[in-house]
Amino acid sequence: MWDFATDAEFQTKLDWIDRFLIEEVEPLDVLFPSVSVVYDTQHARSRAILGPLQDKVREQGLWACHLDPHLGGQGYGQLKLALMNERLGRSLWAPTVFGTAAPDTGNAEILAMFGTPEQKARYLQPLLDGRIVSCFSMTEPQGGADPREFTTRAIRDGDRWLISGEKWYSSNARYASFILVLAVTDPDAPIQSRMSMFIVPKEAPGLEIIRNVPHMGERLELDEATEGYLRYNQVSVPLDHMLGAPGGGFAVAQARLGGGRIHHAMRTVGQCQRALDMMCERALSRRTQGTLLADKTTVQVMLADSQIELEQLRLLVMKTAWLIDHSHGDPRKARGHIAMVKVAMAKTYLEIVRRAIHLHGSLGATFETPLAYMWLNVPTMALADGPTEVHQITVARELLRAHKAAQTLFPSEHLPPKIAAARVRYAHLLED
Ligand SMILES: Cc1cc2nc3c(=O)[nH]c(=O)nc-3n(C[C@H](O)[C@H](O)[C@H](O)COP(=O)(O)OP(=O)(O)OC[C@H]3O[C@@H](n4cnc5c(N)ncnc54)[C@H](O)[C@@H]3O)c2cc1C
């Protein structure tokens, strides 16, 4: 049975979230519209507002909903999370207020899946409590995010691992209490067993932030840059700081990326909805040359296309969430859909935000609406967690795996032999 309804009990929670976001979280967005402040656990003024808001979320039983109950979450599953995240995605601060901000969500998931009891107590618990933030350090300056190109090495030296190399775009490294680092431990091994994952505490000797790189919208003069360009100078960590098995780093990294992509997509639905809501209000408010914008056919086409594309994205996100919930932990079952979502969200976001800015005219081109911040985020959606092309390749490969080559000179849909076969099939009825 296909059922697109939300159960009534959960709907009351969603209604609470809607009110809470408008009344209590959006003021935080406009007071501190900076990713840097969101992750800066030492920023006293924002933290004074954030803490009580997080307590209210906990009281509602809505804290860290991406996690299973034994980790302090609700175990709602991805489908309900999608309904929540499309609301939280409208706001910069909401994911942090609700304990579901990236990259901490993915880092928490792999610590929970692969961590020892000691690692969980020292690193996972404070992360789940919202007391610290963390960083994921995989991409390299020379080879991007292609694991075949990684050169950062970890070499065993007695009872320690020594990590050497450079990592690029390690988000929030400057504020993180620990960093999860993917490093080559066996360069001659096949890619699946060449690397291991390490937990590097921020205070580990040899860890150097070459510079904090500003992504679009972050201002250097305000010291807002959050993308860490890191150098590991023989960074020394004890043997028990490997996360997962030796050579198992690739699998650990893979385990966090799928969830990260779909959660981004859920939040992007919320961003698109916000931009579309703004378009509708504008169309109903602005008069030019004797009519409302809403009465002009060209504007109606923009609105209709945006609504159709958003609904398509939303349904794809929901189906993917449903597939993950029904995959019994087998990541292969939803892989193709996660790749489709990753491609679709970047395209839809680009189109809807572009139209929303256009419809707002000169105001749309200012920093006096949220649209400018969304626009700066547009290229990111097609790059972070892997560029669009990589995911298109995944989709195409999965598709081709379900098909086979034609067995004859002409395609299996070639009509002449089909017509001949149909004549034979119904010959007794076709005879005069
Ligand atoms: C906002 C943001 C946050 C990020 N956070 C983190 C983080 O916390 N930790 C981390 O480790 N990394 C992070 N990254 C890095 C991210 O994973 C990489 O930027 C991404 O995987 C692309 O790698 P690249 O930047 O080296 O681009 P490249 O690999 O150089 O790709 C550039 C372009 O080349 C083309 N291309 C690349 N590969 C293929 C292919 N296989 N087939 C066809 N064309 C291709 C595409 O057009 C692509 O856009 C972040 C990136 C962004 C933008």
The ligand as a Gaussian input file, in Angstrom:
#p B3LYP/6-31G(d) Opt

LIG

0 1
 C       31.127000      23.169000       2.057000
 C       32.036000      21.979000       1.949000
 C       32.335000      21.274000       3.100000
 C       33.225000      20.202000       3.038000
 N       33.546000      19.554000       4.200000
 C       34.483000      18.581000       4.165000
 C       34.897000      17.969000       5.393000
 O       34.415000      18.306000       6.494000
 N       35.859000      17.017000       5.341000
 C       36.435000      16.629000       4.161000
 O       37.296000      15.756000       4.190000
 N       36.056000      17.188000       2.979000
 C       35.108000      18.164000       2.959000
 N       34.741000      18.786000       1.785000
 C       35.420000      18.418000       0.560000
 C       34.541000      17.668000      -0.416000
 O       34.389000      16.337000      -0.044000
 C       35.186000      17.812000      -1.800000
 O       35.208000      19.198000      -2.119000
 C       34.431000      17.087000      -2.860000
 O       34.435000      15.711000      -2.631000
 C       35.047000      17.370000      -4.246000
 O       36.430000      17.219000      -4.224000
 P       37.347000      18.413000      -4.785000
 O       36.922000      19.655000      -4.110000
 O       38.770000      18.026000      -4.678000
 O       36.948000      18.532000      -6.293000
 P       37.558000      17.723000      -7.515000
 O       37.627000      16.272000      -7.168000
 O       38.809000      18.401000      -7.957000
 O       36.422000      17.913000      -8.579000
 C       36.331000      19.106000      -9.340000
 C       35.401000      18.845000     -10.502000
 O       35.963000      17.841000     -11.338000
 C       34.934000      17.025000     -11.901000
 N       35.083000      15.650000     -11.438000
 C       35.627000      15.205000     -10.280000
 N       35.557000      13.867000     -10.214000
 C       34.984000      13.450000     -11.338000
 C       34.655000      12.166000     -11.875000
 N       34.913000      11.033000     -11.194000
 N       34.047000      12.105000     -13.087000
 C       33.795000      13.254000     -13.781000
 N       34.092000      14.473000     -13.328000
 C       34.672000      14.579000     -12.136000
 C       33.621000      17.625000     -11.401000
 O       33.146000      18.563000     -12.332000
 C       34.035000      18.302000     -10.122000
 O       33.133000      19.312000      -9.722000
 C       33.818000      19.830000       1.801000
 C       33.495000      20.547000       0.642000
 C       32.623000      21.608000       0.700000
 C       32.343000      22.365000      -0.565000

